[in-house]
């Protein structure tokens, strides 16, 4: 999911594949040469994309020569060949646009001369993180990224192309697009320990409440931003896909007539489903807003016997929404996986090159 502006003014951490950003470095001479060659090659796709309308006209002229008759004399191969040609042309056009944009982004990264470095241990895999999963899978007889609570893992990323440049010193065999997220930094505030302990209704089964701590200013702003996104982001698409249905439904109910078509009922079911999804999104936003007003998280843990067997499993959760807030001292995966379109100032990019991939 794309994100808008960063958490300005808050103490924030950037994340990639479950690893926090630890710093930046400049491109090495060999990397610059390799990237310049690749960027030049990919920029040639821009010329092919410009030529796509010419190819489309040439395709139409060739197909029209097949369809010399009309009616019963029309060539039966015309329509199948026309549809296949359109699909091929669409695939070629999309590919050239993607590769051309990558080439332009690589040139901008060469001007910036910045590589973002992410490093830390990976105690567990994030099932929602598809990029991390691809790096954890075996490629060419080796695994680039490893789950290891003891050995630090390192990923280096080009900030504008969002290309993963190195994983533990190894170059990924294919272009791998990084998802860079942003969260409020984990505060150093010590939780107030609950002297009574025990379970409460807001704690998941099998866990015990150990205490609670106040949300930091940065965490409050992060929740506020999440609430705003849940309210506003799905709204335009929901209106676009459902606004036509409700006047028709009111009209049919008022006139006591119903269209005898499967298409209407199918589209109506789709519109109602989209409206219900938005209602769930708003419901989620209201719970998070209540958590923000409460301004604290609760610390939960497994019983001591299970901790001794499995290691520390302390987690933090929001009391009203019930969402996991942090685990293993890291923000929960759903917080780290919100893709940023623009990077904050701490990424070290110069103002003249906005941190957003795409056509300028």
Beta strands, then each sheet from edge to edge (+ up, - down):
strand 1: 2-3
strand 2: 12-16
strand 3: 19-25
strand 4: 115-122
strand 5: 148-158
strand 6: 163-167
strand 7: 180-184
strand 8: 192-193
strand 9: 207-214
strand 10: 296-302
strand 11: 315-318
strand 12: 324-327
strand 13: 330-331
strand 14: 339-340
sheet 1: 1+ 14+
sheet 2: 6+ 5- 4+ 3- 2+ 7-
sheet 3: 8+ 9- 10+ 11- 12+ 13-
end
